[in-house]
Amino acid sequence: DSRVLETHINELIRELIALSEQRAKYAKITIHTDFQNDLPVTYLSQSEMQQVLLNLINNAIDAMENRGGELTISTHFKFEEGVIVIEVSDNGPGIPEANLSRIFEPFFTTKPVGKGTGLGLSICYGIIQKMGGQIDVKSVIDSGTTFCIRLPVQDPPVS
């Protein structure tokens, strides 16, 4: 369902955290939030946005599963640029530099055979591009990974 709806990003993220909390707890991972409270409302496909964020949250949990850790999701609004910035950060093992440039490629995966299709991040990339936004990643081995999504605030669709 890719209908464009009025969306409060922080609320959407809160719902996804509620869905992920059990799995995180089981994996000894604490989820923190750092939300800007007065984010502007935007119009987007909520189901697609949920797919993107759930993918990032699940990847972070996968990365930290055997060692525990912290996942922090933050939001803020860049007024000058009219973009909402969402950051999903973990303090997991990090991504080797050789893989960083490839992680949005279709079928690229570092997960064991049968564990990942390598489509998650390429689908996320496509969805964010379609929304007029950007997604990028920074990672440092042994200290963690941050995915940063920049979404332009969209007006209601003209009916």
C-alpha positions as CSV (number, residue, x, y, z in Angstrom):
1,D,0.0,0.0,0.0
2,S,1.9,3.1,-1.2
3,R,-0.8,5.6,-0.6
4,V,0.6,9.0,0.5
5,L,-0.6,10.0,4.0
6,E,-0.1,12.7,6.5
7,T,2.9,11.4,8.5
8,H,4.3,12.3,11.9
9,I,7.8,10.7,11.6
10,N,8.4,10.4,15.3
11,E,5.1,8.6,15.9
12,L,5.9,6.2,13.0
13,I,9.3,5.4,14.5
14,R,7.8,4.9,18.0
15,E,5.4,2.3,16.6
16,L,8.3,0.5,14.9
17,I,10.4,0.5,18.1
18,A,7.4,-1.0,19.9
19,L,7.4,-3.8,17.3
20,S,11.2,-4.4,17.6
21,E,11.6,-4.1,21.4
22,Q,11.1,-7.7,22.3
23,R,13.7,-8.9,19.7
24,A,16.1,-6.2,20.9
25,K,15.7,-7.1,24.5
26,Y,16.2,-10.8,23.8
27,A,19.5,-9.8,22.0
28,K,20.6,-7.6,24.9
29,I,20.2,-4.4,22.9
30,T,18.8,-1.2,24.3
31,I,17.0,1.2,22.0
32,H,17.3,4.9,22.6
33,T,15.5,7.8,20.9
34,D,16.5,11.4,20.5
35,F,13.6,13.1,18.7
36,Q,13.1,16.7,17.8
37,N,9.6,17.2,19.1
38,D,8.3,19.8,16.7
39,L,9.2,18.1,13.5
40,P,7.0,19.2,10.6
41,V,4.3,16.9,9.3
42,T,5.1,15.4,5.9
43,Y,3.2,13.4,3.4
44,L,4.6,10.1,2.3
45,S,3.9,6.4,1.9
46,Q,3.9,5.2,5.5
47,S,4.1,1.5,4.6
48,E,7.2,2.2,2.5
49,M,8.8,4.4,5.2
50,Q,8.1,1.6,7.8
51,Q,9.7,-0.9,5.5
52,V,12.9,1.2,5.2
53,L,13.2,1.9,9.0
54,L,12.3,-1.6,10.0
55,N,15.0,-2.9,7.7
56,L,17.6,-0.6,9.3
57,I,16.5,-1.5,12.8
58,N,16.6,-5.2,12.0
59,N,20.0,-4.9,10.4
60,A,21.3,-3.1,13.4
61,I,19.9,-5.8,15.7
62,D,21.4,-8.5,13.5
63,A,24.8,-6.9,13.6
64,M,24.8,-6.7,17.4
65,E,22.9,-9.9,18.1
66,N,25.8,-11.9,19.6
67,R,27.2,-9.2,21.7
68,G,24.4,-6.8,22.7
69,G,24.7,-3.1,22.3
70,E,22.8,0.1,21.8
71,L,20.6,1.4,19.0
72,T,19.9,5.1,18.8
73,I,17.3,6.6,16.5
74,S,17.3,10.3,16.2
75,T,15.3,12.9,14.2
76,H,15.8,16.6,13.5
77,F,14.6,19.1,11.0
78,K,17.0,21.1,8.9
79,F,15.0,24.3,8.4
80,E,17.3,25.9,5.8
81,E,17.1,22.8,3.6
82,G,13.5,21.8,4.4
83,V,14.6,18.2,5.2
84,I,13.8,15.8,8.0
85,V,16.9,13.9,9.0
86,I,16.5,10.5,10.6
87,E,19.6,8.7,11.9
88,V,19.7,5.0,12.9
89,S,23.0,4.4,14.8
90,D,24.3,1.2,16.4
91,N,27.5,0.5,18.3
92,G,28.0,-2.9,16.7
93,P,31.0,-4.3,14.8
94,G,30.9,-1.8,12.0
95,I,31.1,-2.4,8.2
96,P,34.5,-2.9,6.5
97,E,35.4,-0.1,4.2
98,A,35.5,-2.5,1.2
99,N,31.8,-3.3,1.7
100,L,30.6,0.2,2.5
101,S,30.5,1.4,-1.2
102,R,28.5,-1.7,-2.1
103,I,25.9,-2.1,0.6
104,F,23.1,-0.5,-1.4
105,E,23.8,-2.7,-4.4
106,P,21.1,-5.4,-5.1
107,F,22.1,-8.9,-3.9
108,F,25.1,-7.7,-2.0
109,T,25.1,-9.3,1.5
110,T,27.5,-10.1,4.2
111,K,25.1,-12.4,6.0
112,P,25.6,-16.1,6.1
113,V,24.0,-18.1,3.2
114,G,20.2,-18.4,3.8
115,K,20.2,-15.4,6.2
116,G,19.9,-12.4,3.9
117,T,18.8,-11.8,0.3
118,G,21.0,-8.7,-0.1
119,L,17.9,-6.8,-1.3
120,G,16.9,-5.0,1.9
121,L,19.2,-2.0,1.6
122,S,18.9,-1.7,-2.2
123,I,15.1,-1.6,-1.7
124,C,15.5,1.0,1.0
125,Y,17.7,3.1,-1.3
126,G,15.1,2.9,-4.1
127,I,12.3,3.9,-1.8
128,I,14.1,6.9,-0.3
129,Q,15.2,8.1,-3.8
130,K,11.6,7.8,-5.0
131,M,10.6,10.1,-2.0
132,G,13.1,12.6,-3.3
133,G,15.4,11.9,-0.3
134,Q,18.9,10.5,0.3
135,I,20.2,7.7,2.4
136,D,23.9,7.2,3.2
137,V,26.0,5.3,5.7
138,K,29.0,6.0,7.9
139,S,30.7,3.2,9.7
140,V,33.8,2.6,11.8
141,I,35.1,-0.9,12.5
142,D,34.5,-1.9,16.2
143,S,32.6,1.3,17.0
144,G,29.5,1.1,14.9
145,T,27.4,2.2,12.0
146,T,25.0,5.2,11.3
147,F,22.5,5.3,8.5
148,C,21.3,8.8,7.7
149,I,18.1,9.5,5.8
150,R,17.3,13.0,4.6
151,L,13.7,13.5,3.5
152,P,12.4,16.6,2.0
153,V,9.1,17.7,3.7
154,Q,6.3,17.0,1.2
155,D,3.1,18.9,0.9
156,P,-0.2,17.0,0.7
157,P,-0.9,15.4,-2.6
158,V,-3.2,17.3,-5.0
159,S,-6.3,15.3,-5.4
